[in-house]
């Protein structure tokens, strides 16, 4: 992606079903679980770069022994920092007592972090708060084992203020309004309530306090607790949690916006944000990895019993399509195919843009995430040539000269743009230094002629800043006949409020293009006033969740009109060759990714009521000149 946007968080939960001695004997180390967690977090590093955390729970510890450990980092390499600290702590104990290496169970009692239940998290913050206090997992401590709660998630709630007020109405005094805190405290409230009620019943049954502990663990109904806690949540989430006595869960939102996958066998239960992470780290067949259904929770009891429980009524499934286009690792079999299909879907538009002149066209891509879509586009070009050859062969009047020319023709593929990662890291501290920004990408000279079209694939265009300041400037130096930038994603027109940091309408180049078109048509003031009035009425009448009024801004214009205006806005005066920008259609997106219909950033069709509230609020902020988030 040429435009940098904030990523989504990633979760990883591992529950070892066997005693640690089993893994020591079979795999040669009692640190089997910790090692696997390290790999799972590194394999999801693409989902978070500004924070990482790890928490573990040890089973069957004696009173007075620590059974919960947590460590977090917001250093430059947070995952490595977390596990370096864990390794150092463990190594200190082993150096002092080397005999522990032969006794896994005793080692568990002596060293921190070594437990049967582990939760890992990689974070990319969407609010710019990179302090350690904002890094997951979050811990809600209590001297009662069953009331200890550890939470980490990949989520964003659209109704944080409402959730905050709910806590206040319960008599709590939340320390801040962050959605992580409100979510954890809501679960914690109903957990406390459930434990108290179970203990009260046990007391009537004659159990003393010590005997009650295992009974509480057995009778605790996590699905019921989650059902009460999540009743009013509005957002996209995959929420993971662990209780001090050893129960654990992952809950997925009712629309399936955020992803969650799990695998269970006789050795372990593992849950993660991405399927290939589980497949790679544990070397299991893809068929053994299941997707957690929307509105359901996978619950693992301390006993090892695993169940999939309905928690919230599922909505129409709107899994995030950006997961497929950009965020998730492309090594997943389905994602790889879908990204190729995205490129394939774009070929007819590209062919028209280059006037069917494949001979004088060079194909390339913006590294690195657009590479797979690029393969799909080139594959479609090859299929097109094969079709032309077949038609010529089957023609009643076959032209041998034309057939020979077709047989000698193939798509011209070159590596044109090369990302200078070190330079990008250096200049991010001062984005106003446009001369340096222009050199974020190097280009390959000598392969593009003045008679060539240059087609370059990007996976999405959000703000267009890097295109305008860097990529087009560099590509122009090659002096092609024209530059055709191809986005494998549709035009991003609306903010995301479920985890990606795309919050302000005015940041989107598509929004800027629509504003410019209205200005040219003399309809800008009337259109903005009408949309603003409708947004105000919705807020006043408490119907802000019912309709996305911002759709009216784009309604008068065809996609091609907006695309052409975007090309004009991104082509500054020093660009000498013509520039065209082609976007994926929403229909093409759905054909390429049929099981991931979450397209609200493109279509404005939000999967939850809170989405419409956020987009209307975002427009009101724009109209009122407020540079702030709408959620």
N, C-alpha and C positions, 0 to 999 in steps of 0.2 A: 504494500500500500504506500503510495507516494505521500499521502497526508498522514501524519502521525495522529492517532487517536488513542485514548485510554483503553486498555484491554479489560477483559472480564477476569474475575478471580477464579481460582481453581481449588477444588477440595480433593482430599484423599483420605479415606478411612480404611484401616486394616484391623481386623479382629482375628487373632490367632486362636484356633480352636483346640490346639494341643498344648501340653505343658512345654515350657521353653526347652527342657531337656530333649524333647523329641526333635526340635529343629537343630539343636546342637549336634545330636547324633546323626541326623540325616544330611544336614547341609554344612556341618562343620563349624557352626558358630551359633551361640545363643543370641547374637545380634541380628539374626535373620530378619526379623520384623523391622528393625530400625534401618537396616541396609535397603530393604525393599521400599520403605517409606521415602528414603532419600532419592531413590531412583524415580519413584512416582512423582515427587515434587519437581525434580529436575526435568522430567519428561513433560511437565505442565508449566515449565518456566515461561513458555510463550504467552501464558495467560496472566502473568504478573511479574513486574520487575522492581517494585518499590517496597516490598515487605514480604516476609515469610515467617511462619510460626509452626510449632510442633507441640503437641501435648500427648501424654500417655497416662494410662491407668494400670496399676498393678493389681492383680487379683489376690485375695486371701492373705493380705498382709496383717501383721499383728498390730494391736493398739499401740500407738506411739511411733509407728513406722510410717514414713511418707509413702503415700500410694498414688498421689497425683503430682505430675511434673509438667511444667510448661516453660517454653523458651521461645522468644520472638526476636526478630531483627529487622531493622530498616537500613542496614548498611548497603553499600553499593552492590555487593553480591550476597543477598540476604540468605539464600538457601545454603550456600557454602558456609556462611558465617554461623548459622544455626547448628549445622552438623559438625562443624569444626569444634564448637563449644561442647557439644554432646560428647564427641570423641575424646576431647581433652579430659572431661570430667570422669569418663569411664576409665580412661587410661591411667589416671592418677590412682584410682582404687586398685586396679589390676597390678600396677607396679608395686603397691604396698602389700597386696595379698595375691600373689600370682597363682596360688592354688585354686582361686575362685574360677579360673578358666575351665576347670574340669567339673565344676558343679554349677550348672545353669540356674537351678532354683535358689541356691545360696547367693549366687551372683546378683539375682534379681533383688534380694533383700539388701544388698550392699551398695549397689550403684544406682544413680538416678536415671530416669528416662526408659529403663528397660522394663517393658510391661507387655501384657497380652492385648491391650486395646490402644490404638494410636490414631491420632487425627492430625493431618497436615494441611496447611493452607498457603497458597501463594496469592499475593494481593497486588492489584493495580488500583490505587485509590481514585475515586471519581470526584472527590471534593478537594483535592490538593493537599490533604492532611497526611503527611508522611511521617508523623511522629510515631514513636513506639506505641503510644496509647491507642492508635488507630489500627494497629496490626492484629489480625486474628491469630489463634483462637482467643476468644474472650472467656474469662473465668468468673463464675459466680460461686463464691466460697461459702461453706457452711460446715459446722462441726458434726452435723449429721451426714454420714456418708451418702445417703440417698438424695440429699438436697444439694449436693455439689453438682454444678452444671457447667459444661464446657461447650461453647458454640462457635462454629465457623461456617461461613457460607459464601456462595456466589449469588449475590442478590442486590436489589435495590427496591425499596418500598416507595410508592407514590404518595402514601397517606401518612407520613411520619407524624404530622401534627395531631391527626386523629388518634393514632396509636399512643402518642404521648399523653393526650388528654384521657384516654382510657385508663392508663396507669395511674394518673392523678385521681381519677374517680374511684379507683380501688384503694386509695389511701396511701399510695407510694409517693416517694419524692425522688423522681429520676434525676440523675446528676447531669444529663444532657439529652438533647433531642435526637441524637444520631439513631438511625434505624437499627443498627446493630444492638445498641443498648436497649431500645424499646422492645425489640423482638426477644432478646434474651430474658429480660425482666418479665415479659408476658408469659413465656414458657415457665420461668422460675416461679411465678405466682401460683400457677395451677399445679406445678410440681409440689410446692410446699403444701398446698391445700390437699392434694391427693395423699401425700405421705401422712399428714396429720389425721385424715379420716381413716386410713388403713390402720394406723397405730391405735386409734380410738377403738376400732372394732376388735383388734387383737387383744387389747387390754381387757375388753369384756369377755373374750374367749379364754382368758386366764394366762396369756403369755406374759412373761416378764420382759423388761426392756431389752435384755441381752438376747433372749430367744426371739424377739420380734424382728430383729434385723434381717435375717434371711427370709422371713415371711413377707416383709415389706417388699423386698426385691422380687419375690415370686408373684405377688399380687398387684404390683404396680402396672397400670394399664397406660403405656406410653401413647398409644393411638388416641385414647380418650383425652389425655392431656394436650396433645398436639391439636386435636380437633377444637378444643376450647380456645387454645392460645392463638391459633391461626384463623379464627372465625372471621375477623375483619381485616386480614392482611390483603393489601392490593399491591401487586408487584410481580416481578419475576424472581424466582428463587430456587436454589437447591441448598437446603439448610441441613447442616450436619451437627449432631450433638452427642455428647457422652455424659452419663451420670456417674457419680463417684463410685457406686457399687459395681458398675460394669455394664449396664444396659447402654445401648447406642442406637442412633437412628439417622436416617437422611430423609428429609421431606422435600418433595418437588411441588412446584406451584401448579394450580389447577389447569392452566393453559399450556403447561409444558414448555414455557418460555426458556428457562434455563435447563441445561442437560444434566443427566445423572445416569450412570451405568454401574452395574454390579455383577459380581461373579462369586459363586459359592462352591466350595468342594469340602472334602472331609478335613482339610488342613486349615482353611481360612475362609473369611468373608472379606471381600475388598470392594470398595465403592470409589468412583472417581468421576470427574467432570468429562473425561474423554475415554472412549472405548479403546483406542490403540494403546493408551498408556497401560491399561490392565493387560492387554494382549501381549505387549512387548515385555513388561517387567516380570510377569509371571509365566510367560511362555505357554499360554492357554489358547485353545482354538477359539475362533471368533464366535462359533455357535454357543459357546458356554457363557458368553457375556450378554446380559440382558439389559434392556433399557427400562428404567423405573417409570411406571406409568404416571401421567399427570394427576395431581391431587392425591397421590399415594405416598406412603412412607415405607421404607424397608427398616424393620426393627429387629435388632439382634439382642436377645436377652443375655444376661450374664451366664445363664446356663448353656448358651450356644444355640438355642432355638432361634430360627430365622423365620420371619413372616412378612408378607407384603400386605399392608393394611390400608383400606380406603380411609382417608382423613377428610378431604374436602371434595365436594361434588365437581367432577371434571368439567371444564368448559371446552369449547371447540379448540382442538389442538393447534397452537400457533407457535411451534418451536422456532427459535430465532434463526433466521436465514443467514445472518452474518456469521453464525457459527460455521456454516458450510462454506461461505465465501472467503472468510478470512481468519477467524479466531482459532478454530480447532486445528490440530496437526493434520496436515494433508496425507499422512501415512495411513489413515483410516481408509479401508477399501471403498466404502460408500462415498466418503467425502472426495476422494481422489477422482472417482467417476463423475461425481456431480460437478466438480470444478472443471473437468474436461468438457462436460456437457454445456456449461456456461459459455465457454469459448466457441463451441460448435454452434450454439444458438445465435451467435453474433455474426456469423460469416455472411449471410445474405446482405446485411447492412454494409458490411465492409466491402463486399464485392461491388455493390452499387457505388460506394464512395470512391473507389479506385477505377470506376468505369470499366470493370471486368478486365483490367490490365494486370494480370498476374505476372506477366513477363517482366514488367518494370516496377515491381513492388518488393520491398524488403520488409519482412516480418520480424518483430522483436518484442520485448516485454520489459516492464519495470521490475527489477528484482526486489524481493525474492518470491513473495506470495502470489504473484500473478503468473508464475511460470506454468502451473498446471493448466490454467485456462488458456494460456498461449498454445500449449500442446493441442488442446481441443480445437482451437481456431485453425491451426496449421493442418490438423487432421481433416477438418471440414474442407479446407482448400484442396487437399490431396484427393478427397472423395469427389469433389467437384470436377477435378481434372479427369479422374477415372470415368466419371459419368460422360464427360465430353468425348473421351476416347471411345467408349462403348457406343455412343450414339453415332459417331463417325463410322465405326466399323460396321454397324448394322444399317447404315444408310444405303438406299438403293443406288445413290450416286456418290460413292465414297471418294473423297478427295485425298489422294495419297500424300500430297504435299502438306495439307493441313494436318493429317494424321501423324506424319513424321514430326511436325512442329509440336504437336501436343505430347507426343511420346518423349520429346527432348525437354519438355517443360516441367519444372517442379517448383514448389514454393521456395523462395529465397529466405533462408533463416540465418539471422546474425545476432550476436550478442552486442547490442549497441550501447545500452546503459549499464554502468558499473557503479555500484554504491560505494562511496568512500566512508566507511563506518567511523573511522577515527575522526575525520573532519566533522561529521555530523555530531559526534559527542562533544567536540570542542565548541561548536557554534551554538548549541542549544542554550547556552547561558546568555546569549545576546542575539535575539532573533531579528534585530533591526539591521544587522550587518549584512545587507543584501548581496554585496559583492562576494562574501564568503558563502552565503546560502546558495548562490548560483553554481557553486562547485561541489555541492553535496554528491552529485553524480558525475563521474567521468564518462566520456563517450569514446567509441571506437571509430577512428578515422579511416577513410580509404575504401569503405565497402558500399557506400551509398553515393550514387551518381546524381547529377542535377536533373536527370530525366526520370528518377525513381520516386515513386510514392514510398513514404516511410510509415508503416503501420506499427504502432506500439501499444501493447496491452497493459492496462493497470487493472487491479481487482476492484477498486472503487475510487470515487472522487468525492471528497467531503467538502473541504474548503477551497481546494484548488491552489493553495498557497505555494506548494512545492512545484506544481506544474508551471505556474506563472513565473516564479522567481528562479527556478533551477532547470527543470527538465526541458521545457520548450526553448529556453535560452540556449541550452547546450545542444539540443537537436537541431536548432536553426543553423548552427555553425557547420553542419554537414551539407547545407544548401540543397535539400531535396526539392522535388517538384511540389510536394505538399506533405504535411504531417497529419496523420489520422490517429488520434488517441482513442483507444477503445476501452471502455469500462465494463468489466464483467458483471458489475452490479448496476441496478437502475439508479436514476437520479435520487440522491438523498435529500428529501424535502422537509422532513419533520424530525423533531428531537426524539432521542431515545430516553426512556426513564426507567429502564429495567436493568441497567448495569454498565452500559457503554457511556462514556463521557461525551455525549453529543447533546448539549442542553440548550443552546441558544440558536434561535432561528436565523438571526442575522449572520451567523458564522457560515451558513451553508451557501455555496456558490449557486445552487439551484434556486434558493430563496432570493438571492441578489438578482438573479436573472429574471425571475418573475416580477420583481419590483421594477427593474429596468424596462421590461416590456409594457407594464402598465403605465409607466412614465411616458414612454413613447406614444402610447395610444391615448394619453390624456385621461386615463381612468384611475390613476393612482390614488388621489385623495379620496374620491368617492368609495373606492374598494376598501381602502384601509379603514376609513371611518365606519363603513357598514360592518366589517368583520369585528372591529373593536366594540361597536355597539352590541352586536350579537353576543360577544364574549362577556360583556358587562351584564347583559340581561340574564345570561346563563348563571353567572355567579350570584346575582341578586335573587334569582328565582330558585337557586340551589339545584340547577339542572346542568351544571358545568360538565358533568360526566356523561351527558347524553349524546353530544354531537361534537365533532371536530369542525369548528367554524373556519379553520385556516385552509381547508380544502378549496374554499371559494377563491382564494388568491390564485391558484393554479388552473381553475376550471376553464377560463377562456382560451387557454393555449394548448396546442398539441405538443407532444413530447419533443418533436423535432424543432419546434419554435424555441423551446426552452434550451435545447441542446445547442442550437446555433447561437443563441444569446450567450450561453456559457462560454462557447469558443471565443466570442468577441471579447468578453470580459477578461479572459485569461491570456489573450494575445496582446501584449504591449507593443509599443511603437517600434521597438528594435527587432521584432520578429518579421522577417522579410518574406517568408513563404506562407502560403495559405494554411490555415489550421482548421481541421474538422474534429469534432468530438462526438463519438457514438456511445450511447448508453444501452445497456441491456434493457429489454422490456420486462414489465412485471410478469407478463404471460410467459416469456422466455425463462425467467427465474423460476416460476412454478413448474415448468416442464423439466428444467434441469434438476431442481430440488423438490420433488413432488411431496415429500413427507415433512417439509419444513416451510410452512405457509406463513410464518411470522414475518411480515413484510411492512410493518407500520412505519418505519423510517422512510419507505418509498411511497406507500399508498395512503398513509394516514389512518389506516384501519387498525386501531389499537385493540389488543385482546382483552384489556380490563377497563372498567370505567375510569380508573385513575389516569389512564393514558390520555383520554380526551381532556380531562381537567388540566393536565400538565401542558398539553400543546396550546390550549386556549390561554392559559396563564403565561406561557412563553411569548405568545403574540402580544398580550397586554403589556408585558415587560418591554418588548420591542417598541410598541407604539408610544409608551410612556417614557422611553429613553432610559430605562433601567437596565444596566448591564449586570444582571444577576440570574441565578438559576431559578427555574420554575418549580423545583421540587427539592 
